[in-house]
Amino acid sequence: MSHPAPRPTKARDPRAVARRALLIIIPLALALNYWLQRPAEPGVQLPELRFSVPPDWRYLSRTGLTPQQGVLTVSPDALAEALGRGLTSPLFAVVKYERAVQGLNPMIGVNLALESGATPPDPRVILERSVAEVQASSDNGLRLLGDYEKLTISGNPAARLLMTAAQELMEGQRRDILTVTVIVIGNVSILITGSGASEGEDDISVPLERFLRALEATLN
């Protein structure tokens, strides 16, 4: 589904840009929106997170947090504030271009949620739940490409799934690829969505893999 590029005046408003990024390029965040509004309860241990922003990519967020020398540090206090204000859907996103080029703009979005229960959930369970919600709300608008992949990121359990829009698969284009990774750190789940081309200069796989490898997450 194509969407018009945002107007320049709105593009300068971080709130408007972040909302647009959520609605257009991070569809799975919509499914998580209910869980993401739950604030952190007293005594819940939150991690400190460090993300490396791809060079020359545009950073979008409503939280007021900004990268320093290409690194975005999210302290436990900052994370608690973002959760309490409902600003973790998405926490932030980065896009390659100021405006989409031929309808495509590679993007990486980060969403955070607090998970209930004394035992940390399985990342695959969270991913399956998210996909089911999106499929139900989009009339099965996504097609899975392969099975769920189990992996470890920054020493924490994770799961990954590759998808594409059903319409593109039907037309044989395979132009826009959606890769969703869920990482579980204590009671916090991090959903990282990469969207972009499956090949060529806008291939999302390389910048997304670097982004994931550079992630640092510690529980103090």
ROPA-42879 format. One record per residue (C-alpha): residue in three letters; residue number from 1; x, y, z. Coordinates in nm, 4 decimals. Layout:
{atom "ala", NUM, {X, Y, Z}}
...
This chain:
{atom "met", 1, {0.0000, 0.0000, 0.0000}}
{atom "ser", 2, {0.1539, 0.3287, -0.1062}}
{atom "his", 3, {0.1388, 0.6443, 0.1010}}
{atom "pro", 4, {0.2195, 1.0054, 0.0086}}
{atom "ala", 5, {0.5397, 1.1490, 0.1466}}
{atom "pro", 6, {0.4926, 1.3676, 0.4558}}
{atom "arg", 7, {0.4744, 1.7404, 0.4001}}
{atom "pro", 8, {0.7927, 1.9326, 0.4863}}
{atom "thr", 9, {0.6222, 2.1293, 0.7646}}
{atom "lys", 10, {0.5097, 1.8116, 0.9396}}
{atom "ala", 11, {0.8423, 1.6392, 0.8841}}
{atom "arg", 12, {1.0018, 1.8956, 1.1161}}
{atom "asp", 13, {0.7632, 1.7997, 1.3983}}
{atom "pro", 14, {0.9182, 1.4990, 1.5793}}
{atom "arg", 15, {0.5803, 1.3839, 1.7103}}
{atom "ala", 16, {0.4167, 1.3889, 1.3676}}
{atom "val", 17, {0.7138, 1.2197, 1.2021}}
{atom "ala", 18, {0.7361, 0.9457, 1.4650}}
{atom "arg", 19, {0.3647, 0.8743, 1.4419}}
{atom "arg", 20, {0.3897, 0.8527, 1.0636}}
{atom "ala", 21, {0.6894, 0.6200, 1.0907}}
{atom "leu", 22, {0.4876, 0.3969, 1.3215}}
{atom "leu", 23, {0.1846, 0.3812, 1.0948}}
{atom "ile", 24, {0.3644, 0.3333, 0.7642}}
{atom "ile", 25, {0.6776, 0.1305, 0.8195}}
{atom "ile", 26, {0.6434, -0.0390, 1.1583}}
{atom "pro", 27, {0.3063, -0.2143, 1.1333}}
{atom "leu", 28, {0.3880, -0.4667, 1.4044}}
{atom "ala", 29, {0.4160, -0.1838, 1.6577}}
{atom "leu", 30, {0.0435, -0.1284, 1.6167}}
{atom "ala", 31, {-0.0226, -0.4758, 1.7520}}
{atom "leu", 32, {0.1979, -0.4084, 2.0533}}
{atom "asn", 33, {0.0495, -0.0677, 2.1293}}
{atom "tyr", 34, {-0.1773, -0.2019, 2.4065}}
{atom "trp", 35, {0.1080, -0.3618, 2.5996}}
{atom "leu", 36, {0.3447, -0.0732, 2.5428}}
{atom "gln", 37, {0.1295, 0.1712, 2.7391}}
{atom "arg", 38, {0.1862, -0.0086, 3.0727}}
{atom "pro", 39, {0.4209, 0.1927, 3.2982}}
{atom "ala", 40, {0.6944, 0.0301, 3.5009}}
{atom "glu", 41, {0.5852, -0.0750, 3.8493}}
{atom "pro", 42, {0.8030, 0.0029, 4.1540}}
{atom "gly", 43, {1.0721, -0.2588, 4.1995}}
{atom "val", 44, {1.0737, -0.3719, 3.8349}}
{atom "gln", 45, {1.4319, -0.3900, 3.7120}}
{atom "leu", 46, {1.4871, -0.2094, 3.3835}}
{atom "pro", 47, {1.7967, -0.2394, 3.1626}}
{atom "glu", 48, {2.0288, 0.0268, 3.0318}}
{atom "leu", 49, {2.0319, 0.0193, 2.6526}}
{atom "arg", 50, {2.2788, 0.1511, 2.3970}}
{atom "phe", 51, {2.1940, 0.1671, 2.0282}}
{atom "ser", 52, {2.4292, 0.2658, 1.7444}}
{atom "val", 53, {2.2486, 0.4837, 1.4909}}
{atom "pro", 54, {2.3550, 0.4162, 1.1293}}
{atom "pro", 55, {2.5704, 0.7040, 0.9985}}
{atom "asp", 56, {2.3810, 0.9684, 0.7982}}
{atom "trp", 57, {2.0414, 0.8126, 0.8756}}
{atom "arg", 58, {1.7648, 1.0363, 1.0157}}
{atom "tyr", 59, {1.6693, 0.9827, 1.3791}}
{atom "leu", 60, {1.3002, 1.0139, 1.4753}}
{atom "ser", 61, {1.1617, 1.0061, 1.8293}}
{atom "arg", 62, {0.9074, 1.1699, 2.0575}}
{atom "thr", 63, {1.0973, 1.1031, 2.3809}}
{atom "gly", 64, {1.3479, 1.3887, 2.3733}}
{atom "leu", 65, {1.6345, 1.1389, 2.3862}}
{atom "thr", 66, {1.9008, 1.2156, 2.1270}}
{atom "pro", 67, {2.2050, 1.0199, 2.0072}}
{atom "gln", 68, {2.5477, 1.1417, 2.1136}}
{atom "gln", 69, {2.8255, 1.0748, 1.8617}}
{atom "gly", 70, {2.6073, 0.8175, 1.6918}}
{atom "val", 71, {2.5113, 0.6310, 2.0101}}
{atom "leu", 72, {2.1729, 0.6510, 2.1809}}
{atom "thr", 73, {2.1907, 0.5636, 2.5512}}
{atom "val", 74, {1.8637, 0.4871, 2.7290}}
{atom "ser", 75, {1.9094, 0.4729, 3.1061}}
{atom "pro", 76, {1.6677, 0.2783, 3.3299}}
{atom "asp", 77, {1.5207, 0.6102, 3.4489}}
{atom "ala", 78, {1.4718, 0.7329, 3.0909}}
{atom "leu", 79, {1.3154, 0.4007, 2.9971}}
{atom "ala", 80, {1.0761, 0.4182, 3.2941}}
{atom "glu", 81, {0.9743, 0.7702, 3.1931}}
{atom "ala", 82, {0.9142, 0.6680, 2.8320}}
{atom "leu", 83, {0.7033, 0.3716, 2.9420}}
{atom "gly", 84, {0.5038, 0.5898, 3.1797}}
{atom "arg", 85, {0.4315, 0.8465, 2.9086}}
{atom "gly", 86, {0.3419, 0.5853, 2.6472}}
{atom "leu", 87, {0.6333, 0.6848, 2.4224}}
{atom "thr", 88, {0.7776, 0.3434, 2.3508}}
{atom "ser", 89, {0.5664, 0.2668, 2.0440}}
{atom "pro", 90, {0.8053, 0.3384, 1.8848}}
{atom "leu", 91, {1.0816, 0.4439, 2.1232}}
{atom "phe", 92, {1.2594, 0.5695, 1.8132}}
{atom "ala", 93, {1.3119, 0.4991, 1.4453}}
{atom "val", 94, {1.5850, 0.5750, 1.1939}}
{atom "val", 95, {1.5280, 0.6186, 0.8218}}
{atom "lys", 96, {1.7835, 0.6312, 0.5434}}
{atom "tyr", 97, {1.6320, 0.9175, 0.3424}}
{atom "glu", 98, {1.4531, 1.2361, 0.4367}}
{atom "arg", 99, {1.1898, 1.1396, 0.1816}}
{atom "ala", 100, {1.1121, 0.8042, 0.0269}}
{atom "val", 101, {1.2921, 0.7264, -0.2994}}
{atom "gln", 102, {1.0598, 0.5596, -0.5521}}
{atom "gly", 103, {0.8283, 0.4706, -0.2652}}
{atom "leu", 104, {1.0978, 0.3018, -0.0562}}
{atom "asn", 105, {1.2796, 0.4309, 0.2513}}
{atom "pro", 106, {1.4850, 0.1767, 0.4496}}
{atom "met", 107, {1.3980, 0.1986, 0.8160}}
{atom "ile", 108, {1.4791, 0.0491, 1.1554}}
{atom "gly", 109, {1.2291, 0.0966, 1.4386}}
{atom "val", 110, {1.2632, 0.0097, 1.8072}}
{atom "asn", 111, {0.9645, -0.0658, 2.0295}}
{atom "leu", 112, {0.9688, -0.1590, 2.3979}}
{atom "ala", 113, {0.7182, -0.3373, 2.6209}}
{atom "leu", 114, {0.6913, -0.4634, 2.9761}}
{atom "glu", 115, {0.5941, -0.8282, 2.9949}}
{atom "ser", 116, {0.3891, -0.9639, 3.2830}}
{atom "gly", 117, {0.4721, -1.2774, 3.4797}}
{atom "ala", 118, {0.7530, -1.3836, 3.7087}}
{atom "thr", 119, {0.9287, -1.5817, 3.4348}}
{atom "pro", 120, {1.0675, -1.3999, 3.1273}}
{atom "pro", 121, {0.8603, -1.5005, 2.8230}}
{atom "asp", 122, {0.9917, -1.6838, 2.5201}}
{atom "pro", 123, {1.0816, -1.4316, 2.2443}}
{atom "arg", 124, {0.9106, -1.6530, 1.9865}}
{atom "val", 125, {0.5841, -1.6422, 2.1847}}
{atom "ile", 126, {0.5925, -1.2604, 2.1807}}
{atom "leu", 127, {0.6698, -1.2590, 1.8091}}
{atom "glu", 128, {0.3910, -1.5039, 1.7312}}
{atom "arg", 129, {0.1468, -1.2953, 1.9349}}
{atom "ser", 130, {0.2456, -0.9809, 1.7483}}
{atom "val", 131, {0.2170, -1.1409, 1.4056}}
{atom "ala", 132, {-0.1238, -1.2864, 1.4910}}
{atom "glu", 133, {-0.2525, -0.9435, 1.5979}}
{atom "val", 134, {-0.1282, -0.7773, 1.2802}}
{atom "gln", 135, {-0.2661, -1.0491, 1.0541}}
{atom "ala", 136, {-0.6054, -1.0233, 1.2218}}
{atom "ser", 137, {-0.6172, -0.6459, 1.1783}}
{atom "ser", 138, {-0.4825, -0.6412, 0.8210}}
{atom "asp", 139, {-0.6791, -0.9296, 0.6668}}
{atom "asn", 140, {-0.3603, -1.1383, 0.6498}}
{atom "gly", 141, {-0.1700, -0.8582, 0.4794}}
{atom "leu", 142, {0.1708, -1.0104, 0.5540}}
{atom "arg", 143, {0.3297, -1.3293, 0.4245}}
{atom "leu", 144, {0.5900, -1.5178, 0.6236}}
{atom "leu", 145, {0.9139, -1.6018, 0.4448}}
{atom "gly", 146, {1.0511, -1.9054, 0.6235}}
{atom "asp", 147, {1.0172, -2.0114, 0.9859}}
{atom "tyr", 148, {1.0956, -1.8379, 1.3140}}
{atom "glu", 149, {1.4674, -1.8212, 1.3874}}
{atom "lys", 150, {1.6050, -1.8576, 1.7387}}
{atom "leu", 151, {1.9151, -1.6522, 1.8184}}
{atom "thr", 152, {2.1048, -1.4624, 2.0880}}
{atom "ile", 153, {2.1624, -1.0852, 2.0796}}
{atom "ser", 154, {2.3784, -0.9015, 2.3323}}
{atom "gly", 155, {2.3740, -1.2188, 2.5410}}
{atom "asn", 156, {1.9945, -1.2280, 2.5571}}
{atom "pro", 157, {1.7419, -1.4695, 2.4015}}
{atom "ala", 158, {1.5848, -1.3486, 2.0780}}
{atom "ala", 159, {1.3694, -1.4634, 1.7875}}
{atom "arg", 160, {1.3463, -1.3356, 1.4316}}
{atom "leu", 161, {1.1010, -1.3612, 1.1446}}
{atom "leu", 162, {1.1182, -1.2451, 0.7832}}
{atom "met", 163, {0.8031, -1.1270, 0.6056}}
{atom "thr", 164, {0.6807, -0.9309, 0.3077}}
{atom "ala", 165, {0.3539, -0.7660, 0.2084}}
{atom "ala", 166, {0.1101, -1.0178, 0.0612}}
{atom "gln", 167, {0.0455, -0.7988, -0.2426}}
{atom "glu", 168, {0.4139, -0.7795, -0.3312}}
{atom "leu", 169, {0.4500, -1.1561, -0.3024}}
{atom "met", 170, {0.1499, -1.2100, -0.5299}}
{atom "glu", 171, {0.2958, -0.9779, -0.7912}}
{atom "gly", 172, {0.6347, -1.1458, -0.7669}}
{atom "gln", 173, {0.8114, -0.8258, -0.6660}}
{atom "arg", 174, {0.9659, -0.9192, -0.3279}}
{atom "arg", 175, {1.0815, -0.5563, -0.3173}}
{atom "asp", 176, {0.9912, -0.4587, 0.0375}}
{atom "ile", 177, {1.1098, -0.6914, 0.3131}}
{atom "leu", 178, {1.0088, -0.6721, 0.6789}}
{atom "thr", 179, {1.2386, -0.8325, 0.9366}}
{atom "val", 180, {1.1156, -0.8409, 1.2955}}
{atom "thr", 181, {1.3365, -0.9361, 1.5892}}
{atom "val", 182, {1.2229, -0.9716, 1.9511}}
{atom "ile", 183, {1.4807, -0.9609, 2.2317}}
{atom "val", 184, {1.3892, -1.0366, 2.5940}}
{atom "ile", 185, {1.5859, -0.8745, 2.8768}}
{atom "gly", 186, {1.4347, -0.9528, 3.2157}}
{atom "asn", 187, {1.0794, -0.8204, 3.2058}}
{atom "val", 188, {1.1439, -0.6009, 2.9020}}
{atom "ser", 189, {1.0858, -0.7095, 2.5445}}
{atom "ile", 190, {1.2475, -0.5150, 2.2627}}
{atom "leu", 191, {1.0906, -0.5414, 1.9194}}
{atom "ile", 192, {1.3193, -0.4225, 1.6395}}
{atom "thr", 193, {1.1709, -0.3935, 1.2935}}
{atom "gly", 194, {1.3747, -0.3459, 0.9789}}
{atom "ser", 195, {1.2037, -0.2523, 0.6531}}
{atom "gly", 196, {1.3638, -0.2068, 0.3135}}
{atom "ala", 197, {1.4580, -0.3699, -0.0121}}
{atom "ser", 198, {1.5606, -0.7333, -0.0398}}
{atom "glu", 199, {1.8607, -0.6437, -0.2584}}
{atom "gly", 200, {2.0492, -0.3517, -0.4090}}
{atom "glu", 201, {2.1574, -0.0253, -0.2492}}
{atom "asp", 202, {1.8496, -0.0151, -0.0234}}
{atom "asp", 203, {1.8933, -0.3715, 0.1025}}
{atom "ile", 204, {1.7968, -0.3581, 0.4718}}
{atom "ser", 205, {1.9755, -0.6763, 0.5799}}
{atom "val", 206, {2.3273, -0.5306, 0.6231}}
{atom "pro", 207, {2.2429, -0.2143, 0.8232}}
{atom "leu", 208, {1.9940, -0.4106, 1.0340}}
{atom "glu", 209, {2.2477, -0.6802, 1.1164}}
{atom "arg", 210, {2.5027, -0.4159, 1.2181}}
{atom "phe", 211, {2.2392, -0.2433, 1.4313}}
{atom "leu", 212, {2.1550, -0.5657, 1.6125}}
{atom "arg", 213, {2.5181, -0.6656, 1.6666}}
{atom "ala", 214, {2.5989, -0.3237, 1.8154}}
{atom "leu", 215, {2.3123, -0.3299, 2.0664}}
{atom "glu", 216, {2.4275, -0.3262, 2.4297}}
{atom "ala", 217, {2.1822, -0.4190, 2.7048}}
{atom "thr", 218, {2.2702, -0.4546, 3.0721}}
{atom "leu", 219, {2.0668, -0.5132, 3.3868}}
{atom "asn", 220, {2.2325, -0.3480, 3.6865}}
